[in-house]
């Protein structure tokens, strides 16, 4: 199962995680509270397992549909 990238980016923004910089084929997002960073692929759809891993790396709640 996957979700739209825009929906996931809105989830990140709702939890104080913002775009930090562009990488090669990914964007780097940072949690403004904990200062933790991780990569988010630029694919139009993101796998739910990957979304859960990104949320864990940024120390925010998992995405719920």
C-alpha positions in Angstrom: 0.0 0.0 0.0 1.2 3.5 -0.7 0.2 7.1 -0.2 0.5 10.3 -2.2 3.7 12.2 -1.5 1.9 15.5 -1.0 -0.3 13.9 1.7 2.8 12.6 3.5 4.6 16.0 3.2 1.5 17.6 4.8 1.8 15.1 7.7 5.5 16.1 8.1 4.6 19.8 8.1 1.8 19.2 10.7 4.5 17.7 13.0 7.0 20.6 12.6 9.2 18.8 10.0 10.3 21.0 7.2 12.3 20.9 3.9 16.0 21.3 4.7 17.7 20.9 1.3 17.7 18.9 -2.0 19.7 15.8 -2.3 20.5 13.8 -5.4 17.2 12.0 -5.9 15.7 12.8 -2.5 14.8 15.8 -0.4 16.2 16.2 3.1 13.6 17.0 5.8 14.3 18.1 9.4 12.3 18.0 12.6 12.5 21.6 13.8 12.1 20.5 17.5 14.5 17.6 17.7 16.8 18.7 14.8 16.7 15.1 13.4 17.0 14.8 9.6 16.1 12.2 7.1 15.6 11.7 3.3 12.3 11.6 1.5 12.2 10.3 -2.0 10.7 12.4 -4.8 8.5 9.7 -6.1 4.8 10.5 -6.6 3.8 7.7 -4.2 5.5 6.6 -1.0 5.2 3.0 0.4 3.6 2.9 3.8 6.5 1.0 5.3 8.9 3.6 4.1 6.6 6.4 5.5 6.6 4.6 8.9 10.4 4.4 8.8 10.7 8.1 8.0 8.4 9.1 10.8 10.4 7.0 13.2 13.6 8.6 12.1 12.1 12.1 12.6 10.5 11.1 16.0 6.9 11.9 14.9 3.7 9.8 15.0 3.1 7.4 12.1 0.9 8.5 9.2 -2.7 7.3 9.7 -5.1 7.2 6.8 
